[in-house]
Amino acid sequence: MNRTNLFLILSALFILLISSGCSQQETSKKVHLGDRGVETAGKAEAPSNDTLWFGFDLRLGPKEDIKIYAPFLKYLEETTGRHFRIKFTEKYENTLKNLGEGTTQFAAIGTLSYAIGHDMYEIKYLLSGVNQEGDPRYHAAIITAPDSKINDIKQLKGKSFCFGSRMSTQGHLIPRKMLEDAGITLKDLSHYHYTGSHIDTVSDVLKGECDAGGIQDVLANRLAAEGKIDIIAFSEPYPSSIIAYNKDVDSDTVRAVKAALLAFEPKGRHKRMLFDWDKTEMPLGFTVLNEFEIARVTALARKYELIKEQR
């Protein structure tokens, strides 16, 4: 083997090892805002110093979620005159950490994440999402596979259960309260685990890795209508996902973004520029929520020591 061929082989092996090492670590994905699609911004021009980074909790999956948020941020750019970029992480914890530490300036997060983030980092509340019924609150759903013999939440005692992320309002906090209201504590379950996301909870339920699971109502209703899952219980309403911001964002920017969000009409004049916005928890836009509603979630987070355990 000549030296040239040996050099090429060794170089290829070195690149392969580097790539493998990087793939095992979670990295923030930076996304360029195209007109309709998205692309990772590895080859995009460097962002300017006044770029506002936007994060979000994972809902449907990385590719689909990014496609949903990219046109939305394009709207914010056009309306506020500011530059926005997506910074995506797969874990709720990292989305919150980015916002709290100022790596991102704004984020769409669940109310539980907000309660924890407000306690840890003093992140600020901006607005709440409005659902299809015009309500800034949503429900959690407890689901089973279509062939399951379980049709009542009380039958879950002694069964296995899937939660989403530990920091998910609809995927953990509310389903846990629903089980408790039915007389079922975590100790009463044969097994429980955290899947990390709503869609992964659905997957584990359908694969039989748990007897039931808790997910968001929008996804549950859609999959139930398609005959893919059964819904055995809905929760009472809790405050929907919110837009939060880092405490150091200047007041002019906060006012501009808030005004743009309140003027956002996803079912009206802005509908054509959006992609699958009806799959989000803010299909009718945004509004201000009574602080009492958020305090309910904070109280549950403290009860289950979810705020304490993040410290």
Stockholm file with secondary structure:
# STOCKHOLM 1.0

chainA/1-311         MNRTNLFLILSALFILLISSGCSQQETSKKVHLGDRGVETAGKAEAPSNDTLWFGFDLRLGPKEDIKIYAPFLKYLEETTGRHFRIKFTEKYENTLKNLGEGTTQFAAIGTLSYAIGHDMYEIKYLLSGVNQEGDPRYHAAIITAPDSKINDIKQLKGKSFCFGSRMSTQGHLIPRKMLEDAGITLKDLSHYHYTGSHIDTVSDVLKGECDAGGIQDVLANRLAAEGKIDIIAFSEPYPSSIIAYNKDVDSDTVRAVKAALLAFEPKGRHKRMLFDWDKTEMPLGFTVLNEFEIARVTALARKYELIKEQR
#=GR chainA/1-311 SS CCHHHHHHHHHHHHHHHHHHHHHTSCCCEEEEECSSCEEETTSSCCCCTTCEEEEECCSSCHHHHHHHHHHHHHHHHHHHCCCEEEEECSSHHHHHHHHHHTSCSEEEECHHHHHHHHHHHCCEEEEEECCTTSCSEECEEEEECTTCSCCSGGGGTTSEEEECCTTCIIIIIHHHHHHHHTTCCGGGSSEEEECSSHHHHHHHHHTTSSSEEEEEHHHHHHHHHTTSCEEEEECCCEECCEEEECTTSCHHHHHHHHHHHHTCCTTTTTGGGCSSGGGSSCTTCEECCCHHHHHHHHHHHHHTTTTGGGC
#=GC SS_cons         CCHHHHHHHHHHHHHHHHHHHHHTSCCCEEEEECSSCEEETTSSCCCCTTCEEEEECCSSCHHHHHHHHHHHHHHHHHHHCCCEEEEECSSHHHHHHHHHHTSCSEEEECHHHHHHHHHHHCCEEEEEECCTTSCSEECEEEEECTTCSCCSGGGGTTSEEEECCTTCIIIIIHHHHHHHHTTCCGGGSSEEEECSSHHHHHHHHHTTSSSEEEEEHHHHHHHHHTTSCEEEEECCCEECCEEEECTTSCHHHHHHHHHHHHTCCTTTTTGGGCSSGGGSSCTTCEECCCHHHHHHHHHHHHHTTTTGGGC
//
